[in-house]
Amino acid sequence: MAKTTFWDIIERTIEKTATPLSAKEIWEKANELGIIGDYTTTGKTPWATIAAYCYTDINNNGDSSIIIQTSERPAQFFLRKLVDIIDVQKVQKQKENEVSKKEKVISKKFNERDLHSLLVAYALGDTHFKANLKTIFHETSNKGTKGQNEWIHPDLVGVYFPFKDYKKETLEIQSHLTISSIKLFSFELKISLSFVNLRECFFQAVSNSSWANEGYLVAININDDPTFRDELRRLNNAFGIGIIKLNTDNVFESEILFPASIKQSIDWDTVNRLANENSDFSDFLKFITEDCKLGKIKSQYDKVLNIEELTRHIKDKGINCFNDIIPTNLQKL
């Protein structure tokens, strides 16, 4: 009996689902439907190979290709032989609507601020940050002309103090040389990132987080389609905003997908404006000043929940139910 090949996986999966799929979705659905069979791969990203097979077929065979590409962002593929049988646009629209409905239903169970505790715990425990975070409540800002303060407030800000990492003598010589190892971070937090909201979310982060040493866009659900990740990489390279994927199963296994560009200097004009506009941010600056004078962290930043508290918080808010969003028309197959 012939062994299962990548082509078998691609064709059988699309035929079975009768739906345009991304390369990653082809691999995932093939696993769910048992189509993988005896096929084994040593690669960590078999969906990248699937994408390569599809693109090669399209490029080399033109109008006689087995595969057609039905969309670019995200890149989705379908079987040419099914085009006359199935209304691709209708099926694709139905799929998009199903995903959108599921996201809306799930997101109603919790809001972005329910995710703050996860980011606070991660940022303090992660060796890259070691940062204390504070939530910036937009409601405490001065009321200005409509649109005046839009996209100026980050969701959370953070500070890294070198008190535990550097000896007292090192900190003292830094102060004499007017050198500071303190780092400021700014975070824009979202529930989900996909092509639907990427540009708005990303440029919101650019607008409200570029003042800091490092600015980040954070979400718990990030489209892992290769085309989408390429777009994230491009935006990250162009504007320097980092991307973090929060892990709701284990916050401390959250991942910096793309690191932020490190700025050596702070945009003090923006800092001053934020302090004038928002009392939470003004308090944040006061906390930093007080802790620097003391040489230790005593201020009231956001509370850091322990593992048990985090687990309870995630369960109570229904946050972990967002991990898998699969259209119902695919779940039934």
N, C-alpha and C positions, 0 to 999 in steps of 0.2 A: 504494500500500500504506500502510495507516494506521501512524503512528509508535507506538512502544512508550510506554505511559503508566505512571504509578506503580501504577495498579490492575492493569495487565497483570503488572507485576513481582511485586506482592503475591500475586495469585491463582495465577499460574503456578508461582511458587516453592513456595508451601505445597502446591499440588497435586502437584508433582513430588516433594517430599521426604516428603509424607504424614505430617508431624510438626509439632506445635506449635512455633513459632519466635518469638523475640524480634524486635523491629524491626531490630536490628543484624544478627541472624542471617539475616533475610530478605534484606537487602542483600548480605551476604557470600556467601550461597548462590546468589543470583541472578547474581552476578559469576562464581562458580565454574562454574555450569551454563550460562553464556552467555545467560541470559534477559534481561540488560540490553539486548542488541541495540543499536539505534540511539539509545537514550535517553541524553541528556546532562543533566548538572546542574551548576550553578555553586556550589551549596551545599557546605559542608565536612562537613555531617552529614546526608546524605540519609536515614539511618535515623530521624532525628527527624521528617522529613516523613512517612515510612512510618507511624510511630507515630501521628502526627496524623490521617492518613487512616483508620487502623483505629479510633481512638477516636471520630472524627466519625461514622463509619458505625454504630458500636455505639450511640452516644448518640442519633443522629437516627432510626435505623430500628428500634431495639428488637428484637423477636422476628423481624423480617424482614430483619435485617442480613446482609450477606454474610459478615462477619467475626464471630467470637466470641472472647472472651478466656478462655483456659483456666487462667491463673494470674496472680497479682498481683506476686509478688516471686520471680523476675523476671516482668515482664509478657510473656506469650506469647500468640500469636494463631493461630487455626485457621479453616478454611473451614466454615461452617455446613452446606453441602451434603455434607461428608464425614463428619459426625458419626455418621450412621447406618451408614456403611460401615466406618469405622475406630474401634477402641477407643482413644479419645484418652488416657484415663488409663493404659492399658497401654503405649502408645507413649511417653508422656511419662516414665513411670517407667523404661522401658528406656533412654531417652535420658539420664536423670539417672544411672543406674547405669553406663552406658558412660563418661560423663565422670568419674565418681568413680573407676572402675577405672583409667582412664588416669592420673589425678592420682596415685593411690597407686603405680602402677608406676613412673612417672617420678620421683616424690619419693623412692623407695627408692634411686635412683641417686646422690642427693646429699641433704644435710640443710641445715637453716637456717644452721648455722655456716659452711657452704661459701660462703654469700652474704656473710659479713662482709667479706671482702676487697673485694667490689664496693662496698659502702656506705662503707667506709673511704676508698677512692680517690675516690668521688663527693663525699663530704662535704668532703674537703680541697680538691678542685678547684673546687667550686661556689662562686660569688661570694656566695651567701646565707649559706653556712656558714663556709667557710675554716677548718674545724674539724679538730683532731686527735682521733681516736677511740680508745677502748680497750674491748675485749671484757670483759664481766663474766661470769665463769664461775660459774654457780649452784652448782656442785659445791664451790666454796671457801667457801661460806657455813656459818655455824654451824648445827648440827643442832638445831632447836627442836621444839616440839610440832607434830604433824601439822597442816598447814594454816596454821601461824603465819606462815610466810614466803612463802606462795603469793601470786603476783602482786605481789611487792614489787621483784624484781630486773629491771631493763631488760636487754636483750641487749647493747646498746652504749651508752656515754656519750661525749660529746664536749665539747671546749672550744675556744672561739675566743679567741685572744690578739690585741690590737690593736698588737702590737709593730711590724709592718711597715706598718700603715695610718696610724699617728699618729706625729708627731714626738716626740722625747724630751721637749721642753718641754711638749707637750700632756699626755703621760703623767704628768709630774711635777706639773703643776697639778691633774690629776685626783686624784692621791694625796693632795695637801694638802687638797682639798675632799672627801675620802673618797668620790669617785665612781669607779666602775669600768666599763670598757667590755668587760670579760670576759663572755662568754656561755657558759652551760652548756646542753647538749642531751642528750636522752634518746631512745633508739630501741628500738622493739619490732619485730622482723624476722620476717616470715612468707614462706612460699613462695607461697601463693595466698590470695586474698580473694574470697569470694562470699557469697551469702546464707546458705549452709550454716554458715559459721564467723564471719561478720562480728561478731555481737554479742559472742561470747566473745573474739575477738581485739581488738576495739576497746576493750572495757572492761578487758581486761588491760593495754592501753596506757595507759588512763586511770589505772589503779591504780599502775602502776610508772613512769610518765613525767611525771606532772603536777607533780612537784616542781621540774622544771627551768624555765629561761627559755622553752624550746620543747620540746614532746614530739611524737614522730612514730610513726606506724604505717607500716611499709615492707613492700612485697611486690614480687615480679617479675611475678606474674600477677594482675591485678585485673579482675574482671568489668566490662566497659564497657557493659553494658546501661543505658540511660538511667534506668530505675527504680532500679537499684542505685546509680548515681552520685548520684541525688537523695537516697538514704538516707545515703550517705557525707557529702554536703553538710549534711544535717540534723544528723548526729552531730557533725560538725566544728564547726558553728555553736553547738551546745549545750554541747560539752565542751572545745573548743579544741585537740583533738589533730589534728595535721596528717597528711596522707596523701602518701606518696611512692611512685611506681612506678619501680622500678629497670629500666633498659634493659640487657638482657644482650647485645644486639648492639653497643651503644656505651654504656658505663657513664656517660660524661660527657654523654650526652643523656637521662639519667634526668630525671624530671619531678616537681615538687611539684604534685600535683593539687589539693590544698587546703592552704594554709599554716596553720601552727599559730598559735594566739593567743600573743602575746608577753607574758610575765609580767615585770614589772620587778623583782620580788623572788623569791628562792629560798625554797622550803619547807625551812628549815634543820633542822627536827625530823626530816623524812624523810631528809635528807642524813646526819644524825648516826646515825640508825638503820641506814641502809645501810652506813655506815662501820663500825659496830659488828658488823654481821652478815656482811659480805663483805670479804675481804682485797683483792680486786681493786679494789673501789670505794675502799677506804682508800688504796691505792697511787695511784689516780687523783687523789685530793685532794692527796696528797703531791707528785705530779708538778706539779700546778698551782702549789702553793706554791713549789716549787723554781724553776720557770721564771719565776714572777713576780719572785722575788728576783734572778735573773740578767738579766731583761729580754730573754730569748730562749729559744727552745724547744730544750731539750737532753734532755728525758726520753724514755723508751722507750714511746711510745704504740704502737698496732698498726702494723705495717709497711705502708707504702703501696706497692703493686705498680705497676710501670710498665706501659705499654700491652701490651708483649710478654708480660710475666708474667701480666697479667690475662687476655689472650686464651688463653694456655696453660692457665691455671687453669679458665676457663670451659669449655674444650674437654675437659680431662681429667676434670672432674667431671660432664660431660654436662648442664650447666646450661642451655645454649641450646636443648636439645631440648624445653623446657617451653613454648616460645613459642606453639605451636599445639596446642590440645587439641580435637579434633573427634570426635564420636561415630562409631564405625565404621559404624553404620547409615546415617549421612549421607555418609560418605566413599565408599560403594559406589554412590551414586546418580549 
